Amino acid sequence: MTTDQKGLPALWAAFPHTIPILAGFLFLGIAYGIYMDASGFDVVYAALMALTIFAGSMEFVAVTLLLGAFDPVGALMLTLMVNARHLFYGISMLDKYRGTGLKKIYLIFGLCDESFSINYTTEVPKGVDKGWFMFFVTLLNHSYWVIGATIGGFFGTFLKFDMEGLDFVMTALFVVIFIEQWMKEDEHHSAVLGLGLSLLCLVMFGGDQFMIPSMLLILCILTLLKKQLGKTGESVCQ
């Protein structure tokens, strides 16, 4: 079977699974593109960052990093903290990606929350190549984000109304994510710890420097309390 014969059925099988992602990524991508334009960046930057970084929330954070003082070490640490979950995604996908050939390179690069969820849980239809199915899931989700960011960048260029305060979109994004996680959990120990430690670091280090210390402190405390929190969760389930 040729590459085309494998690829086309995989594309058609993958597309329906990505339709919910299409709606979300286009909306968030457009917001990101407008945010980039409001921050003084041309549409080319929005499109290239969406194409080459493809890290969702980290791309919003990257705008602040680009506008701030040059701090490569701080940017590296912040990126590692924000995207640390991808370490576990990667470990979980080791068996899934085995035997996919050169496609594995793009699959690793394009791994995001949504692509991980689809590729890890979806049973590939019979007759469809697993590697190509995962490749097109990743490619489609990636393309939705790039298209959304590009549209937002163009749209922002022609907007005539005052966009002051649009940078709050990043804060709103993280608030929504936090609320969703809070509603899904029966116990809120980790969320309360995160809020408390962040406020402590905000007081200690100030608004411009508290992010990295707070993330490092949260990571350390949660690691130390892992067993206790795990026991609490087990008792709730019982």
Secondary structure, DSSP 8 states (H G I E B T S, - for coil): --HHHHHHHHHHHHHHHHHHHHHHHHHHHHHHHHHHHHTT--HHHHHHHHHHT--THHHHHHHHHHHS---HHHHHHHHHHHTTHHHHHHHHTHHHHTT-TTHHHHHHHT--HHHHHHHHH----TTS-HHHHHHHHHHHHHHHHHHHHHHHHHHHHH--S--TTTTHHHHHHHHHHHHHHHHH-S--HHHHHHHHHHHHHHHHH-TTT-HHHHHHHHHHHHHHTHHHHHHHHHHHH-
